[in-house]
Amino acid sequence: MNHPLIPRWIILLLLAAAAVLPVAVCVVLALATLLGAMGDALGAQVLVYTSWAIGTLWCVGMVTLLLALAVRSLGESGNRREPPRETPYEGLEEPDA
């Protein structure tokens, strides 16, 4: 039986992280702005640093997703059997001169 190098659940997890983490960064930055407007400078700064950490995780996840898809694609390319190529003139009859 043929097992892929990168399991499907890892690809799905990375895809979910790629979709959720940017939203989380926006929400945390909005909350940091709200706390800053309310006068809680320390809380706002902590949330800004938290958003930087989430953004960094998102970037690492995107690179990991790219590499995982590349490895999976390369691993599957050797398993495919391609049909033999036909010559451009195969099946054509020669014209009568």
Backbone as XML, in Angstrom:
<?xml version="1.0"?>
<chain id="A" units="angstrom">
  <residue number="1" name="MET">
    <atom name="N" x="0.836" y="-1.176" z="0.000"/>
    <atom name="CA" x="0.000" y="0.000" z="0.000"/>
    <atom name="C" x="0.886" y="1.247" z="0.000"/>
  </residue>
  <residue number="2" name="ASN">
    <atom name="N" x="0.441" y="2.260" z="-0.667"/>
    <atom name="CA" x="1.220" y="3.481" z="-0.813"/>
    <atom name="C" x="0.793" y="4.513" z="0.234"/>
  </residue>
  <residue number="3" name="HIS">
    <atom name="N" x="1.729" y="4.913" z="1.090"/>
    <atom name="CA" x="1.443" y="5.914" z="2.117"/>
    <atom name="C" x="2.122" y="7.223" z="1.730"/>
  </residue>
  <residue number="4" name="PRO">
    <atom name="N" x="1.407" y="8.351" z="1.841"/>
    <atom name="CA" x="2.024" y="9.639" z="1.488"/>
    <atom name="C" x="3.064" y="10.036" z="2.530"/>
  </residue>
  <residue number="5" name="LEU">
    <atom name="N" x="4.038" y="10.820" z="2.097"/>
    <atom name="CA" x="5.073" y="11.289" z="3.012"/>
    <atom name="C" x="4.512" y="12.247" z="4.061"/>
  </residue>
  <residue number="6" name="ILE">
    <atom name="N" x="3.604" y="13.105" z="3.652"/>
    <atom name="CA" x="2.963" y="14.061" z="4.549"/>
    <atom name="C" x="1.494" y="13.661" z="4.665"/>
  </residue>
  <residue number="7" name="PRO">
    <atom name="N" x="1.037" y="13.306" z="5.869"/>
    <atom name="CA" x="-0.373" y="12.912" z="6.011"/>
    <atom name="C" x="-1.324" y="14.062" z="5.689"/>
  </residue>
  <residue number="8" name="ARG">
    <atom name="N" x="-2.523" y="13.691" z="5.282"/>
    <atom name="CA" x="-3.522" y="14.681" z="4.884"/>
    <atom name="C" x="-3.925" y="15.580" z="6.045"/>
  </residue>
  <residue number="9" name="TRP">
    <atom name="N" x="-3.978" y="15.037" z="7.276"/>
    <atom name="CA" x="-4.419" y="15.835" z="8.412"/>
    <atom name="C" x="-3.439" y="16.967" z="8.707"/>
  </residue>
  <residue number="10" name="ILE">
    <atom name="N" x="-2.170" y="16.782" z="8.404"/>
    <atom name="CA" x="-1.195" y="17.859" z="8.618"/>
    <atom name="C" x="-1.445" y="18.988" z="7.620"/>
  </residue>
  <residue number="11" name="ILE">
    <atom name="N" x="-1.710" y="18.629" z="6.382"/>
    <atom name="CA" x="-2.021" y="19.643" z="5.370"/>
    <atom name="C" x="-3.282" y="20.412" z="5.762"/>
  </residue>
  <residue number="12" name="LEU">
    <atom name="N" x="-4.311" y="19.695" z="6.226"/>
    <atom name="CA" x="-5.553" y="20.350" z="6.634"/>
    <atom name="C" x="-5.344" y="21.253" z="7.846"/>
  </residue>
  <residue number="13" name="LEU">
    <atom name="N" x="-4.517" y="20.813" z="8.782"/>
    <atom name="CA" x="-4.214" y="21.640" z="9.953"/>
    <atom name="C" x="-3.497" y="22.924" z="9.551"/>
  </residue>
  <residue number="14" name="LEU">
    <atom name="N" x="-2.544" y="22.817" z="8.654"/>
    <atom name="CA" x="-1.824" y="24.001" z="8.182"/>
    <atom name="C" x="-2.729" y="24.932" z="7.379"/>
  </residue>
  <residue number="15" name="LEU">
    <atom name="N" x="-3.645" y="24.365" z="6.604"/>
    <atom name="CA" x="-4.603" y="25.190" z="5.870"/>
    <atom name="C" x="-5.546" y="25.924" z="6.819"/>
  </residue>
  <residue number="16" name="ALA">
    <atom name="N" x="-6.000" y="25.250" z="7.867"/>
    <atom name="CA" x="-6.873" y="25.895" z="8.849"/>
    <atom name="C" x="-6.131" y="27.014" z="9.571"/>
  </residue>
  <residue number="17" name="ALA">
    <atom name="N" x="-4.870" y="26.774" z="9.917"/>
    <atom name="CA" x="-4.071" y="27.812" z="10.566"/>
    <atom name="C" x="-3.845" y="28.992" z="9.637"/>
  </residue>
  <residue number="18" name="ALA">
    <atom name="N" x="-3.674" y="28.717" z="8.352"/>
    <atom name="CA" x="-3.483" y="29.803" z="7.389"/>
    <atom name="C" x="-4.724" y="30.669" z="7.269"/>
  </residue>
  <residue number="19" name="ALA">
    <atom name="N" x="-5.892" y="30.095" z="7.513"/>
    <atom name="CA" x="-7.130" y="30.865" z="7.426"/>
    <atom name="C" x="-7.471" y="31.577" z="8.731"/>
  </residue>
  <residue number="20" name="VAL">
    <atom name="N" x="-7.155" y="30.962" z="9.870"/>
    <atom name="CA" x="-7.587" y="31.489" z="11.171"/>
    <atom name="C" x="-6.599" y="32.500" z="11.750"/>
  </residue>
  <residue number="21" name="LEU">
    <atom name="N" x="-5.315" y="32.280" z="11.592"/>
    <atom name="CA" x="-4.333" y="33.144" z="12.250"/>
    <atom name="C" x="-4.369" y="34.603" z="11.803"/>
  </residue>
  <residue number="22" name="PRO">
    <atom name="N" x="-4.559" y="34.927" z="10.522"/>
    <atom name="CA" x="-4.664" y="36.351" z="10.165"/>
    <atom name="C" x="-5.871" y="37.038" z="10.803"/>
  </residue>
  <residue number="23" name="VAL">
    <atom name="N" x="-6.957" y="36.294" z="10.935"/>
    <atom name="CA" x="-8.140" y="36.856" z="11.601"/>
    <atom name="C" x="-7.833" y="37.106" z="13.072"/>
  </residue>
  <residue number="24" name="ALA">
    <atom name="N" x="-7.125" y="36.165" z="13.695"/>
    <atom name="CA" x="-6.760" y="36.334" z="15.100"/>
    <atom name="C" x="-5.857" y="37.556" z="15.289"/>
  </residue>
  <residue number="25" name="VAL">
    <atom name="N" x="-4.937" y="37.778" z="14.361"/>
    <atom name="CA" x="-4.062" y="38.955" z="14.447"/>
    <atom name="C" x="-4.892" y="40.230" z="14.385"/>
  </residue>
  <residue number="26" name="CYS">
    <atom name="N" x="-5.851" y="40.274" z="13.482"/>
    <atom name="CA" x="-6.695" y="41.475" z="13.358"/>
    <atom name="C" x="-7.521" y="41.715" z="14.614"/>
  </residue>
  <residue number="27" name="VAL">
    <atom name="N" x="-8.067" y="40.651" z="15.180"/>
    <atom name="CA" x="-8.879" y="40.792" z="16.392"/>
    <atom name="C" x="-8.024" y="41.265" z="17.564"/>
  </residue>
  <residue number="28" name="VAL">
    <atom name="N" x="-6.847" y="40.698" z="17.718"/>
    <atom name="CA" x="-5.970" y="41.085" z="18.831"/>
    <atom name="C" x="-5.494" y="42.525" z="18.654"/>
  </residue>
  <residue number="29" name="LEU">
    <atom name="N" x="-5.173" y="42.929" z="17.432"/>
    <atom name="CA" x="-4.763" y="44.316" z="17.208"/>
    <atom name="C" x="-5.915" y="45.293" z="17.449"/>
  </residue>
  <residue number="30" name="ALA">
    <atom name="N" x="-7.128" y="44.904" z="17.086"/>
    <atom name="CA" x="-8.278" y="45.763" z="17.366"/>
    <atom name="C" x="-8.495" y="45.899" z="18.861"/>
  </residue>
  <residue number="31" name="LEU">
    <atom name="N" x="-8.344" y="44.809" z="19.595"/>
    <atom name="CA" x="-8.473" y="44.867" z="21.045"/>
    <atom name="C" x="-7.356" y="45.699" z="21.666"/>
  </residue>
  <residue number="32" name="ALA">
    <atom name="N" x="-6.158" y="45.620" z="21.120"/>
    <atom name="CA" x="-5.049" y="46.439" z="21.614"/>
    <atom name="C" x="-5.337" y="47.917" z="21.387"/>
  </residue>
  <residue number="33" name="THR">
    <atom name="N" x="-5.903" y="48.251" z="20.248"/>
    <atom name="CA" x="-6.267" y="49.641" z="19.965"/>
    <atom name="C" x="-7.353" y="50.120" z="20.926"/>
  </residue>
  <residue number="34" name="LEU">
    <atom name="N" x="-8.310" y="49.251" z="21.199"/>
    <atom name="CA" x="-9.371" y="49.599" z="22.139"/>
    <atom name="C" x="-8.816" y="49.833" z="23.541"/>
  </residue>
  <residue number="35" name="LEU">
    <atom name="N" x="-7.937" y="48.945" z="23.984"/>
    <atom name="CA" x="-7.332" y="49.133" z="25.307"/>
    <atom name="C" x="-6.488" y="50.398" z="25.355"/>
  </residue>
  <residue number="36" name="GLY">
    <atom name="N" x="-5.780" y="50.700" z="24.283"/>
    <atom name="CA" x="-4.989" y="51.925" z="24.236"/>
    <atom name="C" x="-5.865" y="53.166" z="24.310"/>
  </residue>
  <residue number="37" name="ALA">
    <atom name="N" x="-7.011" y="53.122" z="23.644"/>
    <atom name="CA" x="-7.926" y="54.259" z="23.682"/>
    <atom name="C" x="-8.564" y="54.428" z="25.061"/>
  </residue>
  <residue number="38" name="MET">
    <atom name="N" x="-8.684" y="53.328" z="25.792"/>
    <atom name="CA" x="-9.267" y="53.393" z="27.131"/>
    <atom name="C" x="-8.238" y="53.766" z="28.189"/>
  </residue>
  <residue number="39" name="GLY">
    <atom name="N" x="-6.993" y="53.890" z="27.795"/>
    <atom name="CA" x="-5.957" y="54.321" z="28.727"/>
    <atom name="C" x="-5.117" y="53.207" z="29.317"/>
  </residue>
  <residue number="40" name="ASP">
    <atom name="N" x="-5.306" y="51.992" z="28.905"/>
    <atom name="CA" x="-4.512" y="50.867" z="29.417"/>
    <atom name="C" x="-3.341" y="50.622" z="28.477"/>
  </residue>
  <residue number="41" name="ALA">
    <atom name="N" x="-2.291" y="51.393" z="28.650"/>
    <atom name="CA" x="-1.138" y="51.313" z="27.751"/>
    <atom name="C" x="-0.404" y="49.988" z="27.889"/>
  </residue>
  <residue number="42" name="LEU">
    <atom name="N" x="-0.285" y="49.485" z="29.111"/>
    <atom name="CA" x="0.422" y="48.221" z="29.320"/>
    <atom name="C" x="-0.328" y="47.062" z="28.657"/>
  </residue>
  <residue number="43" name="GLY">
    <atom name="N" x="-1.631" y="47.002" z="28.840"/>
    <atom name="CA" x="-2.426" y="45.951" z="28.208"/>
    <atom name="C" x="-2.375" y="46.032" z="26.698"/>
  </residue>
  <residue number="44" name="ALA">
    <atom name="N" x="-2.403" y="47.260" z="26.164"/>
    <atom name="CA" x="-2.319" y="47.438" z="24.717"/>
    <atom name="C" x="-0.972" y="46.958" z="24.187"/>
  </residue>
  <residue number="45" name="GLN">
    <atom name="N" x="0.097" y="47.255" z="24.909"/>
    <atom name="CA" x="1.427" y="46.842" z="24.467"/>
    <atom name="C" x="1.567" y="45.319" z="24.508"/>
  </residue>
  <residue number="46" name="VAL">
    <atom name="N" x="1.010" y="44.698" z="25.539"/>
    <atom name="CA" x="1.061" y="43.234" z="25.625"/>
    <atom name="C" x="0.312" y="42.607" z="24.444"/>
  </residue>
  <residue number="47" name="LEU">
    <atom name="N" x="-0.834" y="43.167" z="24.091"/>
    <atom name="CA" x="-1.589" y="42.617" z="22.969"/>
    <atom name="C" x="-0.900" y="42.872" z="21.634"/>
  </residue>
  <residue number="48" name="VAL">
    <atom name="N" x="-0.194" y="43.987" z="21.513"/>
    <atom name="CA" x="0.575" y="44.231" z="20.285"/>
    <atom name="C" x="1.674" y="43.182" z="20.142"/>
  </residue>
  <residue number="49" name="TYR">
    <atom name="N" x="2.368" y="42.885" z="21.245"/>
    <atom name="CA" x="3.398" y="41.836" z="21.188"/>
    <atom name="C" x="2.779" y="40.468" z="20.909"/>
  </residue>
  <residue number="50" name="THR">
    <atom name="N" x="1.599" y="40.224" z="21.451"/>
    <atom name="CA" x="0.900" y="38.965" z="21.182"/>
    <atom name="C" x="0.539" y="38.861" z="19.704"/>
  </residue>
  <residue number="51" name="SER">
    <atom name="N" x="0.100" y="39.960" z="19.117"/>
    <atom name="CA" x="-0.230" y="39.930" z="17.688"/>
    <atom name="C" x="1.016" y="39.694" z="16.840"/>
  </residue>
  <residue number="52" name="TRP">
    <atom name="N" x="2.150" y="40.228" z="17.269"/>
    <atom name="CA" x="3.408" y="39.941" z="16.565"/>
    <atom name="C" x="3.736" y="38.453" z="16.625"/>
  </residue>
  <residue number="53" name="ALA">
    <atom name="N" x="3.503" y="37.841" z="17.790"/>
    <atom name="CA" x="3.776" y="36.406" z="17.938"/>
    <atom name="C" x="2.844" y="35.590" z="17.049"/>
  </residue>
  <residue number="54" name="ILE">
    <atom name="N" x="1.567" y="35.963" z="17.010"/>
    <atom name="CA" x="0.621" y="35.243" z="16.158"/>
    <atom name="C" x="0.980" y="35.434" z="14.684"/>
  </residue>
  <residue number="55" name="GLY">
    <atom name="N" x="1.377" y="36.632" z="14.312"/>
    <atom name="CA" x="1.792" y="36.884" z="12.933"/>
    <atom name="C" x="3.015" y="36.076" z="12.546"/>
  </residue>
  <residue number="56" name="THR">
    <atom name="N" x="3.939" y="35.937" z="13.477"/>
    <atom name="CA" x="5.125" y="35.116" z="13.228"/>
    <atom name="C" x="4.742" y="33.649" z="13.048"/>
  </residue>
  <residue number="57" name="LEU">
    <atom name="N" x="3.820" y="33.169" z="13.891"/>
    <atom name="CA" x="3.335" y="31.796" z="13.732"/>
    <atom name="C" x="2.658" y="31.601" z="12.382"/>
  </residue>
  <residue number="58" name="TRP">
    <atom name="N" x="1.933" y="32.620" z="11.940"/>
    <atom name="CA" x="1.269" y="32.529" z="10.639"/>
    <atom name="C" x="2.303" y="32.416" z="9.522"/>
  </residue>
  <residue number="59" name="CYS">
    <atom name="N" x="3.352" y="33.240" z="9.578"/>
    <atom name="CA" x="4.399" y="33.185" z="8.545"/>
    <atom name="C" x="5.100" y="31.829" z="8.539"/>
  </residue>
  <residue number="60" name="VAL">
    <atom name="N" x="5.422" y="31.322" z="9.710"/>
    <atom name="CA" x="6.061" y="30.007" z="9.798"/>
    <atom name="C" x="5.120" y="28.930" z="9.268"/>
  </residue>
  <residue number="61" name="GLY">
    <atom name="N" x="3.840" y="29.044" z="9.595"/>
    <atom name="CA" x="2.866" y="28.072" z="9.098"/>
    <atom name="C" x="2.727" y="28.101" z="7.590"/>
  </residue>
  <residue number="62" name="MET">
    <atom name="N" x="2.783" y="29.297" z="7.002"/>
    <atom name="CA" x="2.672" y="29.399" z="5.547"/>
    <atom name="C" x="3.885" y="28.764" z="4.854"/>
  </residue>
  <residue number="63" name="VAL">
    <atom name="N" x="5.066" y="29.007" z="5.382"/>
    <atom name="CA" x="6.275" y="28.395" z="4.803"/>
    <atom name="C" x="6.225" y="26.879" z="4.972"/>
  </residue>
  <residue number="64" name="THR">
    <atom name="N" x="5.770" y="26.428" z="6.144"/>
    <atom name="CA" x="5.656" y="24.989" z="6.389"/>
    <atom name="C" x="4.632" y="24.362" z="5.451"/>
  </residue>
  <residue number="65" name="LEU">
    <atom name="N" x="3.520" y="25.051" z="5.227"/>
    <atom name="CA" x="2.506" y="24.550" z="4.297"/>
    <atom name="C" x="3.073" y="24.437" z="2.889"/>
  </residue>
  <residue number="66" name="LEU">
    <atom name="N" x="3.808" y="25.436" z="2.463"/>
    <atom name="CA" x="4.419" y="25.405" z="1.135"/>
    <atom name="C" x="5.382" y="24.229" z="1.005"/>
  </residue>
  <residue number="67" name="LEU">
    <atom name="N" x="6.233" y="24.032" z="2.001"/>
    <atom name="CA" x="7.186" y="22.923" z="1.949"/>
    <atom name="C" x="6.481" y="21.573" z="2.034"/>
  </residue>
  <residue number="68" name="ALA">
    <atom name="N" x="5.443" y="21.465" z="2.857"/>
    <atom name="CA" x="4.717" y="20.199" z="2.977"/>
    <atom name="C" x="4.028" y="19.848" z="1.664"/>
  </residue>
  <residue number="69" name="LEU">
    <atom name="N" x="3.434" y="20.834" z="1.006"/>
    <atom name="CA" x="2.795" y="20.564" z="-0.279"/>
    <atom name="C" x="3.820" y="20.207" z="-1.349"/>
  </residue>
  <residue number="70" name="ALA">
    <atom name="N" x="4.998" y="20.827" z="-1.289"/>
    <atom name="CA" x="6.050" y="20.495" z="-2.253"/>
    <atom name="C" x="6.537" y="19.064" z="-2.043"/>
  </residue>
  <residue number="71" name="VAL">
    <atom name="N" x="6.754" y="18.674" z="-0.789"/>
    <atom name="CA" x="7.214" y="17.314" z="-0.503"/>
    <atom name="C" x="6.152" y="16.299" z="-0.908"/>
  </residue>
  <residue number="72" name="ARG">
    <atom name="N" x="4.902" y="16.617" z="-0.608"/>
    <atom name="CA" x="3.818" y="15.698" z="-0.982"/>
    <atom name="C" x="3.709" y="15.567" z="-2.503"/>
  </residue>
  <residue number="73" name="SER">
    <atom name="N" x="3.863" y="16.679" z="-3.199"/>
    <atom name="CA" x="3.784" y="16.652" z="-4.655"/>
    <atom name="C" x="4.933" y="15.851" z="-5.253"/>
  </residue>
  <residue number="74" name="LEU">
    <atom name="N" x="6.126" y="16.037" z="-4.716"/>
    <atom name="CA" x="7.276" y="15.283" z="-5.226"/>
    <atom name="C" x="7.158" y="13.802" z="-4.912"/>
  </residue>
  <residue number="75" name="GLY">
    <atom name="N" x="6.601" y="13.482" z="-3.758"/>
    <atom name="CA" x="6.432" y="12.080" z="-3.385"/>
    <atom name="C" x="5.402" y="11.379" z="-4.240"/>
  </residue>
  <residue number="76" name="GLU">
    <atom name="N" x="4.387" y="12.106" z="-4.691"/>
    <atom name="CA" x="3.342" y="11.501" z="-5.514"/>
    <atom name="C" x="3.715" y="11.437" z="-6.987"/>
  </residue>
  <residue number="77" name="SER">
    <atom name="N" x="4.676" y="12.241" z="-7.421"/>
    <atom name="CA" x="4.992" y="12.280" z="-8.848"/>
    <atom name="C" x="5.626" y="10.987" z="-9.329"/>
  </residue>
  <residue number="78" name="GLY">
    <atom name="N" x="6.311" y="10.251" z="-8.477"/>
    <atom name="CA" x="6.926" y="8.998" z="-8.877"/>
    <atom name="C" x="5.936" y="7.849" z="-8.954"/>
  </residue>
  <residue number="79" name="ASN">
    <atom name="N" x="4.754" y="8.028" z="-8.411"/>
    <atom name="CA" x="3.769" y="6.952" z="-8.364"/>
    <atom name="C" x="2.846" y="6.929" z="-9.574"/>
  </residue>
  <residue number="80" name="ARG">
    <atom name="N" x="2.828" y="7.978" z="-10.333"/>
    <atom name="CA" x="1.926" y="8.070" z="-11.470"/>
    <atom name="C" x="2.540" y="7.377" z="-12.683"/>
  </residue>
  <residue number="81" name="ARG">
    <atom name="N" x="1.693" y="6.655" z="-13.389"/>
    <atom name="CA" x="2.148" y="6.032" z="-14.630"/>
    <atom name="C" x="1.568" y="6.828" z="-15.778"/>
  </residue>
  <residue number="82" name="GLU">
    <atom name="N" x="2.441" y="7.352" z="-16.577"/>
    <atom name="CA" x="1.989" y="8.146" z="-17.712"/>
    <atom name="C" x="1.834" y="7.241" z="-18.925"/>
  </residue>
  <residue number="83" name="PRO">
    <atom name="N" x="0.814" y="7.512" z="-19.747"/>
    <atom name="CA" x="0.670" y="6.712" z="-20.966"/>
    <atom name="C" x="1.815" y="7.023" z="-21.923"/>
  </residue>
  <residue number="84" name="PRO">
    <atom name="N" x="2.163" y="6.073" z="-22.758"/>
    <atom name="CA" x="3.249" y="6.332" z="-23.709"/>
    <atom name="C" x="2.858" y="7.452" z="-24.667"/>
  </residue>
  <residue number="85" name="ARG">
    <atom name="N" x="3.830" y="8.228" z="-25.004"/>
    <atom name="CA" x="3.581" y="9.354" z="-25.906"/>
    <atom name="C" x="3.506" y="8.872" z="-27.347"/>
  </residue>
  <residue number="86" name="GLU">
    <atom name="N" x="2.611" y="9.491" z="-28.062"/>
    <atom name="CA" x="2.478" y="9.154" z="-29.467"/>
    <atom name="C" x="3.321" y="10.125" z="-30.283"/>
  </residue>
  <residue number="87" name="THR">
    <atom name="N" x="3.807" y="9.622" z="-31.380"/>
    <atom name="CA" x="4.523" y="10.521" z="-32.275"/>
    <atom name="C" x="3.504" y="11.386" z="-32.996"/>
  </residue>
  <residue number="88" name="PRO">
    <atom name="N" x="3.885" y="12.571" z="-33.436"/>
    <atom name="CA" x="2.901" y="13.455" z="-34.057"/>
    <atom name="C" x="2.276" y="12.883" z="-35.321"/>
  </residue>
  <residue number="89" name="TYR">
    <atom name="N" x="2.955" y="11.959" z="-36.004"/>
    <atom name="CA" x="2.443" y="11.437" z="-37.267"/>
    <atom name="C" x="1.835" y="10.049" z="-37.123"/>
  </residue>
  <residue number="90" name="GLU">
    <atom name="N" x="1.750" y="9.557" z="-35.891"/>
    <atom name="CA" x="1.220" y="8.223" z="-35.692"/>
    <atom name="C" x="-0.284" y="8.221" z="-35.965"/>
  </residue>
  <residue number="91" name="GLY">
    <atom name="N" x="-0.731" y="7.267" z="-36.695"/>
    <atom name="CA" x="-2.145" y="7.168" z="-37.006"/>
    <atom name="C" x="-2.531" y="7.915" z="-38.278"/>
  </residue>
  <residue number="92" name="LEU">
    <atom name="N" x="-1.625" y="8.678" z="-38.839"/>
    <atom name="CA" x="-1.909" y="9.396" z="-40.091"/>
    <atom name="C" x="-1.385" y="8.590" z="-41.264"/>
  </residue>
  <residue number="93" name="GLU">
    <atom name="N" x="-2.177" y="8.536" z="-42.285"/>
    <atom name="CA" x="-1.744" y="7.826" z="-43.487"/>
    <atom name="C" x="-0.982" y="8.782" z="-44.390"/>
  </residue>
  <residue number="94" name="GLU">
    <atom name="N" x="-0.045" y="8.209" z="-45.113"/>
    <atom name="CA" x="0.713" y="9.046" z="-46.033"/>
    <atom name="C" x="-0.140" y="9.368" z="-47.248"/>
  </residue>
  <residue number="95" name="PRO">
    <atom name="N" x="-0.087" y="10.604" z="-47.719"/>
    <atom name="CA" x="-0.891" y="10.952" z="-48.896"/>
    <atom name="C" x="-0.355" y="10.263" z="-50.146"/>
  </residue>
  <residue number="96" name="ASP">
    <atom name="N" x="-1.255" y="9.909" z="-51.019"/>
    <atom name="CA" x="-0.847" y="9.297" z="-52.285"/>
    <atom name="C" x="-0.281" y="10.380" z="-53.197"/>
  </residue>
  <residue number="97" name="ALA">
    <atom name="N" x="0.871" y="10.095" z="-53.752"/>
    <atom name="CA" x="1.513" y="11.092" z="-54.609"/>
    <atom name="C" x="1.169" y="10.934" z="-56.051"/>
  </residue>
</chain>
